[in-house]
Amino acid sequence: MTNAYLRFKKQNISHKILLLPGSTVEFGRDKSNDVKLALYPLEEISFQWATTDISRKHFVIERKNSQYTIKDDGSTNGTSVDCLAVLNRERSLDDKQILDVGGVLDLEISMRKNNMLLKRIGNTPQESYFLFYEDFTVGTSPESCIFIEKSVRNQATITYKNDQYFIKPSEENSNIYVNDKLIEYKKETPLNQEAKISMTNNNVFFEIILEKKNTF
């Protein structure tokens, strides 16, 4: 599995979303996880100590059909959903629930058309984790899974297949560019390392950085 970062600005705030395809996603402090969880800024000693409360292997989220479940991965300080401990049993996840990770990090669940966005609460940077199966929509349309701005209704579909990401305009006259080149309606365009996507009608820019999961 190849993850990707989607970066953009919304209301002058920088956002960073880690795209996570597949049916199983591992979270923890170790780099071997799909999501490496840490507190920021790591340069501050107090945050470095607090980050150790997150276990190397902390919890796992699985997708079965359109339902997501969570299971603690034997963490030291535990995982809870709306203040109820997960322990080593599977528990279903729903919209607007709060995940507590080791007592030091909270994640809010937002369901987006059978996909899941996990938003960090009260912790910089503005980073989120987006779990999806095969594809999702992104754009300035309120119906988009990842909604950028309420402006011109531009929308595109991002697809992950064969270890590669692709983008395809979902609407005619979308005026969506990849690396300054206009892409055709309904035509898939591959997204390579540090591809820049722009919706020129309202100057929204994206940058996708592909990253392989590190293993030891």
N, C-alpha and C positions, 0 to 999 in steps of 0.2 A: 504494500500500500504506500502511495506517495501522498503526503499531506501537502497543503498549500496555504499560504497566508494571503488573505484579501485585505488590502489596506485602503482606507478612504477617509475623507473628512466630512463630517456632518455637523452643521451649526458650529463650525470652526473648531470642532473637537476631533482629534485624530482617533480613528478606530482601527483595530487590528483583529481580524477574525481568522481563526485556524479552521480550515476546511477538513473534515474528517469523514471520508467515504467508508463504506463497509458496514458489516453487521456487528462487529465487536470493537470497542475502543477502550484501551487501558490508560489509566491516569495514575500518576505518582511522581515522586521527586527524582527518580532515576531517569537518565536519558534514554533507556531502552523502552520506555513507555511511548504510546502514541502521543500523549500529552504530558509534557514535563511541567509539573506544577511547582511554582516557587512564589515567594512574596517579593515585592519590589519596594524601593530599590535595594538590590542585594549588597550595595556598597555599605549600607548601614548595618552595624553589628547587631542591633536589636532584631532586624528583619532576618539576618542570617540565622540567628538562634531560633526564631519562630518557624522558619522554613523547615527545620528538622522535625517539627511536629507532624509534617506531612511525610508519610512513609514512602520508602523507595517504590513499593508496589502498594497503591492505596485502595483503588476501587476500579471496577469494570462495569461499563454500560453495554448492554446488548440490545439489538433490535430483532424482534421476532414478528414478522408480518409488519404491521404498522404500530406496534406497541414496543416501548422502550422499558427495560428493566435495569436495575442496579444491584450490584453485589459487592460487599466489602472484600478486599483481597488480602485479608489477614493483617490489616494495618494496626499499628500500636495504639493510636489515639481515636480510632473509629471513624465511621461515616454515619451521618444521620440525614433523614428526609423529614422536613417539618418537625424537627426535634425528636423524632423517633429513630432509634438506632437501627441500622440496616443489618449489622452482624454478618453472618456468612450465608444468609438466605437471600434469594432474589426478591426484589420488591418492585412493583410497577411504578412508573414515573408519569406525572401529569403536569399540565400547564400550570405555571405560577408557583410550583413548589420550590422550596429552598433546600439546597444540599449544603450541609456543613461538613467540611473536610478537616479532620483533626482538631477542630476547635479554633482554627486560625484563618480559614478561608471559606467564604460563603459564595455559592453559585446559584443564580436564579434561573429556573427553567422557563423557556418560552417556546411553545410548540408552533411550528410553521408548516402547515400542510403536510403533516406526518413526518416532518423533520424536526430536529431539536436544536435550539440555540441555548447554550449555557453562558450566562453573563456574570462576570465577577462583580461582587458588590463591595463598594467602599475600598477598592484596591487598585492602584495604578499599575501599569498603564490601562487604557481603555481596551481591554482584551476580552474576546469571547471565543467560544468553541462551538462550531456548527456541525452537527452530526446529520448526515444524509445518506441515502442509499445509492442512487445512480445519478440523479440530477436535481437541480433546484433553480428557481428564478431569482434574479437579482436586478435591481433597477430603481427607478423613481416612481413606479406605479405602486400604490398602496397594497395591491394584491401580491407584490413580490415577496418571496420568502425572506430575502435580505433587502429591506427597504432603506434607500439612501436619503432621499429628500422628497417632500411633497411638492412637486413641480411638474415639469413636462413628463408625460407618462411613458417613458422609455423603459423597456424591459428586455432582458435577455435570459436565456437558459444556459447554465453551465453544467456540463456533463463530464463524468469521470468513467473512462473505460479503457481497458488494456494499459493501465498505468499511465494514462495521459488525460489531461484536461482539455475540453473543447468549449467554445462559446458559440451561441447561435441566437440572432435577434428573434424575439418572440412576436414582434409586431412590425408591420410594414412602416417604412420611413422612420425607423428608429434612430438613424444617424449614429450608430455605434462604431467606434474605431478601435482597432487593435494595432498598437505601435504606429499610430497616425495613418493607418490604412482603413478606409471604409469597408465594413464587412457586409456581405449580401444577406438579404432576408432569407431565413430558413437554411442558410448554408453554415455548416460547422467549420469553425476556424480553430486550429490548435493553439493552445496557450503554452508558451515555452518559458524558460527561466527568465524571471523579471519582466514578463509581458506587461505592457501598460494598456489599460482599457479606458476609453473616455467616451462619455455621453455629452457631446459638445453643446447641446442646447442649454444646459445649465452648468457647464464646466465641472462636472463630477469626474474625478479620476480614480482609477484603481491601479494597484500594482500587485501582481501575484508572484510569489516567490516559492518555487517548489523545493521541498526538503525531504530527503530520505530519512527514515527513522534510524537513529544510531543504535547499534547493538554491541554487546560485549561478549 
